[in-house]
Structure formats: structure tokens, C-alpha cells
Amino acid sequence: MTVLAYQPMPLADAWVRVVEGTSTPEVALGNFLDDWRRFPDAQLRAALIREPISLSPDLERHRWDCFVAATVEYLTVRDRVETPAWVFWDAWTLDEPWFLFSYWKLRAWQLAVTPPPWKRRRIFGGDETALIGRV
């Protein structure tokens, strides 16, 4: 009997499914975060993020494009993996701010504690635990 080893999916490949509408941003991002946790080897992690994600023409999906770029930047800096140049492209910055918690009383908290990778892209959602959980 042949046992196949699990093969992580590069983020760019998973994101194509989001753009095509066959997956959701939450599922693709969750799967990527699971792979990031599962494989602590820096070379394998770098392979997961080597290619840029596809740019979504849809505004809601574009928000998620920017969110993913911020997440990749955050993880690479935190875990000392080389940050790919594509995460710094201007395309990954929103024209208008996106507050993940729309309740107005949470805006000051979101503005104060959101980590820089998300702030630079005009995404506000609190600290890294609120944004991506405990990775």
C-alpha cells in the first residue's frame, strides 16, 4: 500500500480558487495558516509564498487580497522568513479604510492596536489574535 505524504498548496494556487469563486477567502487563508504552522522549515514556508496571489477585480475580494498580503508580511517578519517583494506592491493597499469590526465604538481600539502590515494597507481589525488567531 502506498502512503501519500501531505503536500501543502502554495498560497498563489489557493488564491486562484478564490478569484474563480470555487473557494472563499476565509478557507484559503485558513488552509494557508494551517500549512504555515504545520511546516516550520523556512525553505518550505518560502515556497508557500514565493508567487504573488492573483489580483481580484471584485472590491470585496480585493479587500481580502490586501489582507492576505498583510498576513504574509506579518508572518515572514515574525518568523524570520524572507518577505517576498510582491507583498509590497501598491495594488495591495486599499483606497478606503476597511474596519473589520464595524461597530463605531471599536474604531479607536482597531486604529490603536492593529499591527503595521495591516495599517499600511488601511485594514483595521485589532491585534494579531483578532486578525489571524493564534498562529
C-alpha positions as CSV (number, residue, x, y, z in Angstrom):
1,M,0.0,0.0,0.0
2,T,1.3,3.4,-1.0
3,V,1.0,6.2,1.5
4,L,1.0,9.7,0.1
5,A,2.6,12.4,2.1
6,Y,0.6,15.6,2.6
7,Q,1.6,18.3,0.1
8,P,0.9,21.9,1.1
9,M,-0.7,24.1,-1.5
10,P,1.2,27.4,-2.4
11,L,-0.9,30.4,-1.4
12,A,-1.0,31.7,-5.0
13,D,-2.6,28.4,-6.2
14,A,-5.2,28.5,-3.4
15,W,-5.9,32.2,-4.2
16,V,-6.7,31.4,-7.8
17,R,-9.6,29.3,-6.4
18,V,-10.8,32.4,-4.5
19,V,-10.7,34.6,-7.6
20,E,-12.5,31.9,-9.6
21,G,-15.2,31.7,-6.9
22,T,-14.6,28.0,-6.1
23,S,-13.3,28.8,-2.6
24,T,-13.8,31.5,-0.1
25,P,-11.0,33.9,1.2
26,E,-11.5,32.6,4.7
27,V,-11.0,28.9,3.7
28,A,-7.9,29.7,1.5
29,L,-6.4,31.8,4.2
30,G,-7.2,29.3,6.9
31,N,-5.6,26.5,4.9
32,F,-2.5,28.6,4.3
33,L,-2.2,29.4,8.0
34,D,-2.6,25.7,8.9
35,D,0.3,24.9,6.4
36,W,2.4,27.7,7.8
37,R,2.0,26.2,11.3
38,R,2.5,22.6,10.1
39,F,5.8,23.2,8.4
40,P,8.2,25.3,10.4
41,D,11.0,24.9,7.9
42,A,11.9,28.3,6.4
43,Q,12.5,27.0,2.9
44,L,9.1,25.3,2.7
45,R,7.4,28.4,4.1
46,A,9.2,30.5,1.5
47,A,7.9,28.1,-1.2
48,L,4.3,28.6,0.0
49,I,4.5,32.4,-0.6
50,R,7.0,32.7,-3.5
51,E,4.5,33.5,-6.2
52,P,2.2,36.5,-5.8
53,I,-1.5,36.0,-5.3
54,S,-3.9,36.9,-8.1
55,L,-5.5,40.4,-8.0
56,S,-9.3,40.2,-7.7
57,P,-11.3,42.7,-9.7
58,D,-14.2,42.5,-7.2
59,L,-13.9,45.1,-4.4
60,E,-14.8,42.7,-1.5
61,R,-12.3,40.1,-2.7
62,H,-9.7,42.9,-3.3
63,R,-10.0,43.7,0.5
64,W,-9.1,40.1,1.1
65,D,-6.2,40.3,-1.4
66,C,-4.8,43.2,0.7
67,F,-5.5,41.3,4.0
68,V,-3.5,38.3,2.7
69,A,-0.5,40.4,1.6
70,A,-0.5,41.9,5.2
71,T,-0.7,38.5,6.7
72,V,2.2,37.2,4.7
73,E,4.3,40.2,5.6
74,Y,3.4,39.8,9.3
75,L,4.3,36.1,9.4
76,T,7.5,36.4,7.5
77,V,8.8,39.2,9.7
78,R,7.7,37.4,12.8
79,D,9.1,34.0,11.8
80,R,12.3,35.3,10.1
81,V,11.4,34.1,6.6
82,E,12.4,36.3,3.7
83,T,9.4,38.5,2.8
84,P,8.6,38.2,-0.9
85,A,8.7,41.5,-2.8
86,W,5.1,41.1,-4.1
87,V,3.6,41.9,-0.7
88,F,4.8,45.5,-1.0
89,W,3.1,46.2,-4.4
90,D,0.9,49.3,-4.3
91,A,-2.0,47.1,-5.5
92,W,-2.3,45.6,-2.0
93,T,-3.3,48.9,-0.5
94,L,-7.0,49.9,-0.2
95,D,-8.3,53.2,-1.3
96,E,-10.7,53.4,1.6
97,P,-10.2,52.1,5.2
98,W,-11.7,48.7,6.0
99,F,-12.7,48.2,9.6
100,L,-13.3,44.5,10.3
101,F,-15.4,45.4,13.3
102,S,-17.9,47.9,12.1
103,Y,-19.3,48.9,15.5
104,W,-18.1,52.5,15.8
105,K,-17.1,52.2,19.4
106,L,-14.4,49.7,18.4
107,R,-12.8,52.0,15.9
108,A,-10.3,53.7,18.3
109,W,-9.2,50.3,19.6
110,Q,-8.7,49.0,16.0
111,L,-6.8,52.1,15.0
112,A,-4.5,51.8,18.0
113,V,-3.7,48.1,18.1
114,T,-3.7,46.9,14.5
115,P,-0.2,45.8,13.6
116,P,1.7,47.8,10.9
117,P,1.3,45.4,8.0
118,W,-2.4,45.8,8.1
119,K,-2.4,49.5,8.9
120,R,-0.2,50.3,5.9
121,R,-2.9,48.7,3.7
122,R,-5.7,50.6,5.5
123,I,-7.1,47.5,7.2
124,F,-8.0,47.8,10.8
125,G,-9.1,44.9,12.9
126,G,-7.3,44.8,16.3
127,D,-4.3,42.9,17.3
128,E,-2.9,39.9,15.5
129,T,-5.0,37.5,17.5
130,A,-8.2,39.2,16.4
131,L,-6.9,39.4,12.8
132,I,-5.5,35.8,12.3
133,G,-5.9,34.0,15.5
134,R,-3.1,32.3,17.4
135,V,-0.7,31.2,14.6
